[in-house]
Structures are given as structure tokens and as C-alpha cells.
Amino acid sequence: MSMQFFTTSRQGDTLVAVAQGAIGSLGPVDTRLEADCLLAEMQEEGVQKLVLDLGKAEYFGSQMIELMIIAWRHLAQTHGMLALCQVSETGQEVLHAVGLDKFWPVCRTLDEALAASPLC
């Protein structure tokens, strides 16, 4: 399986997924396919953290939030964590509106996200 909306790389125990632009247009089928691909990579040995780099995405909606929650729930089963970085101002407003910024570190840079600790 290959992802259309993200590219991934490994940095130690962290899987970094970089949005490739138009994640605001994710539909339900795309969301499920992207989530399945991310989950498969997260199940590789040693992955304890997922960083979603949203620097190329000005906007995202409910389907992207669903993908984040799917990944977060998977990580919670193994006491892992999700962190976000380079989230646009609009994206930060979306996260705040639904209250998810209380559960995940929202960092300015990838380095900050890699070093982030869980919020709760």
C-alpha cells in the first residue's frame, strides 16, 4: 500500500508523516486508505510516536481529524503518542474548536515535535 497524501520516514522510535498538500480534500475512502497505510507503518517494531507534519497543508477538515484520531487511538494502545507540527493558523483554530489541542502537542517545528512529551 502506498499513501497519496503523506510521505513517511523513520527517526528512531518516531514515524514522521509529512502532508503533501491538499489534505483538506480527503474523502472517507481516502481517509481509510491513508489510515490503513499509517497504521501498517506504525506497527513496525519500535514505533512509539507519530509526528504529523502539516506544514504543506493550509486547511484540513473532519476527515483529517478522523485520521488523527485513528492514529492516536492506535498509539494509546501501546502507550505511544501523537504530535503535530507546522500546523497553519487555520489548522490550529480547527484543532482548538474541537478541543484536540488539549490532547496532542502542537509544535512549531519538526524538531520540537520530535522532542515533545505527552500532554496528558
C-alpha positions in Angstrom: 0.0 0.0 0.0 1.2 3.5 -0.7 0.0 6.7 0.6 -1.2 9.6 -1.7 -1.4 12.4 0.9 1.7 11.7 3.1 5.3 10.7 2.8 6.8 9.0 5.7 10.2 8.4 7.3 11.5 6.9 10.5 13.6 8.8 13.1 14.4 6.4 15.9 11.2 5.3 17.5 9.2 8.0 15.7 7.3 7.8 12.4 7.2 11.1 10.7 4.3 11.6 8.2 4.6 14.8 6.1 1.4 16.0 4.5 1.8 16.5 0.7 -0.6 19.4 0.3 -4.3 19.1 -0.2 -5.3 17.1 2.8 -8.4 19.3 3.1 -9.8 17.3 0.2 -9.6 13.9 1.9 -12.7 11.9 1.4 -13.9 9.0 3.6 -12.3 6.4 1.3 -9.0 8.3 1.1 -9.1 8.7 4.9 -9.4 5.0 5.5 -6.7 4.1 2.9 -4.3 6.7 4.4 -5.1 5.5 8.0 -4.5 1.8 7.0 -1.1 2.7 5.5 -0.1 4.8 8.5 -1.3 2.0 10.9 0.7 -0.6 9.0 3.8 1.6 9.3 3.1 2.3 13.0 3.0 -1.4 13.7 6.7 -1.8 12.7 8.9 -2.7 15.6 9.8 0.1 17.9 7.4 2.8 16.7 6.3 4.7 19.8 5.4 8.1 18.3 3.8 9.6 15.3 4.6 13.1 14.2 2.2 14.6 11.6 4.0 17.5 9.8 1.2 19.6 8.4 3.4 22.4 7.0 2.2 22.0 3.4 -1.5 21.9 4.4 -3.2 25.3 4.9 -6.5 23.7 5.9 -7.9 20.3 7.0 -11.3 19.2 8.0 -13.2 16.4 9.6 -11.7 13.6 7.6 -8.2 14.6 8.6 -9.3 14.9 12.2 -10.7 11.3 11.9 -7.3 10.1 10.6 -5.6 11.8 13.5 -7.9 10.2 16.0 -7.5 6.7 14.4 -3.7 7.0 14.7 -4.0 8.4 18.3 -6.2 5.5 19.4 -3.7 3.0 18.0 -0.8 4.7 19.7 -2.7 4.8 23.0 -2.9 1.0 23.0 0.9 0.9 23.2 1.4 4.0 25.4 2.7 5.9 22.4 2.0 9.4 21.4 0.9 11.7 18.6 2.4 15.1 18.0 1.7 17.7 15.3 4.0 20.3 13.8 3.9 23.2 11.4 0.1 23.5 11.8 -1.3 26.5 10.0 -3.2 29.2 11.9 -6.4 27.9 10.4 -5.5 24.3 11.3 -4.8 25.4 14.9 -8.2 27.0 15.0 -9.8 23.8 13.8 -8.0 21.8 16.5 -8.9 24.3 19.2 -12.6 24.3 18.1 -12.9 20.6 18.6 -10.7 20.5 21.7 -8.0 18.2 20.3 -5.2 20.7 21.0 -5.6 19.7 24.7 -4.6 16.1 23.9 -1.7 16.4 21.4 1.4 18.6 21.4 1.1 21.2 18.6 4.6 22.3 17.9 6.1 25.0 15.6 8.8 22.8 14.1 9.6 19.2 13.4 12.5 19.3 15.9 10.1 20.5 18.7 7.6 17.7 17.8 10.3 15.1 17.9 11.3 16.2 21.4 7.7 16.7 22.6 6.3 14.8 25.6 2.7 13.7 26.0 0.3 16.4 27.3 -1.7 14.0 29.5 
